[in-house]
Amino acid sequence: QVQLVESGGGLVQAGASLRLSCAASGRTSAIYFLGWFRQAPGKEREFVATINWKTAISYYADSVKGRFTISREWAKNLAYLQMDSLKPEDTAVYSCAVRTDYSGTLNSPQSYNYWGQGTQVTVSS
């Protein structure tokens, strides 16, 4: 199993930046991709970004491309989501998740089998 703990959420004004962290523990050698997802009230969970744990190749949702950056410190089992130029529509609970196999698409929540508890990000206008 892999355990994930997010931190770094908060309340900021539009245009500000935040950095979320995700600490992984347990069977981290099994991590294939680590992704960030978000869910706003009344909406479905949405893909934000994902990173190949070994190669650091990353992919982004169009809505955050150019504003958000996903990264990881492989040796420390840490991942980050740097969020710049935040907008009110970025308000959501952000969760990190990992997939340990090769099935499914990278942007589908169903492809990820371990999840953190989530951290709230609120962007005021």
Buried (B, 14 or more C-beta within 10 A) or exposed (E): EBBBEBEBBEEBEEEBEBEBBBBBEBEBEBBBBBBBBBBBEEEEBBBBBBBBBEEEEBBBBEBBEEBBBBBBEEEEBBBBBBBBEBBEEBBBBBBBBBBBEEEEEBBEBEBBBBBBEBBEBBBEE
